[in-house]
Amino acid sequence: MLVYEDIALISGYDTQRSFSKSFKALFKMSPSSYRKQQKLLLVQLKLELRSVGFQLFN
């Protein structure tokens, strides 16, 4: 998993702070909050798929 500083540099930002500020303006949440939310959504999706009989592999 990429760290925020790497993502900022890859995205063309000079600093993690400037990336975070732009990210928050666009998504209305911090990058860490977004990442946590995505993990929760993935867990929820896996549980829903299992409940209808899908077998998932890690």
C-alpha positions in Angstrom: 0.0 0.0 0.0 1.3 3.4 -0.9 1.9 6.0 1.8 0.4 9.4 1.5 3.7 11.1 0.7 4.3 8.8 -2.2 0.8 9.4 -3.5 1.3 13.1 -3.2 4.5 13.0 -5.1 3.2 10.7 -7.8 0.2 13.0 -8.2 2.4 16.0 -8.8 2.2 17.7 -5.4 5.3 19.1 -3.8 4.2 18.1 -0.3 1.8 15.7 1.5 0.2 18.8 3.1 -0.7 20.3 -0.3 -2.1 17.0 -1.5 -4.2 16.5 1.6 -5.6 20.0 1.4 -6.6 19.5 -2.3 -8.0 16.0 -1.5 -10.1 17.3 1.3 -11.5 20.1 -0.8 -12.5 17.7 -3.5 -13.8 14.7 -1.4 -14.9 16.6 1.8 -12.8 14.3 3.9 -9.1 13.6 4.6 -7.2 11.0 2.7 -7.0 8.8 5.8 -10.8 9.0 6.4 -11.4 8.1 2.8 -9.1 5.1 3.0 -10.8 3.9 6.2 -14.2 4.3 4.6 -13.1 2.3 1.5 -11.9 -0.5 3.8 -15.2 -0.6 5.6 -17.1 -0.7 2.3 -14.9 -3.6 1.1 -15.6 -5.6 4.3 -19.3 -4.9 4.0 -19.3 -6.0 0.3 -17.5 -9.3 1.3 -20.0 -10.0 4.0 -22.9 -9.3 1.7 -21.5 -11.6 -1.0 -20.9 -14.4 1.5 -24.5 -14.1 2.7 -25.8 -14.9 -0.8 -23.4 -17.8 -1.3 -20.3 -16.3 -3.0 -17.0 -17.7 -1.9 -14.2 -15.1 -1.8 -10.5 -15.7 -1.9 -8.1 -13.3 -0.1 
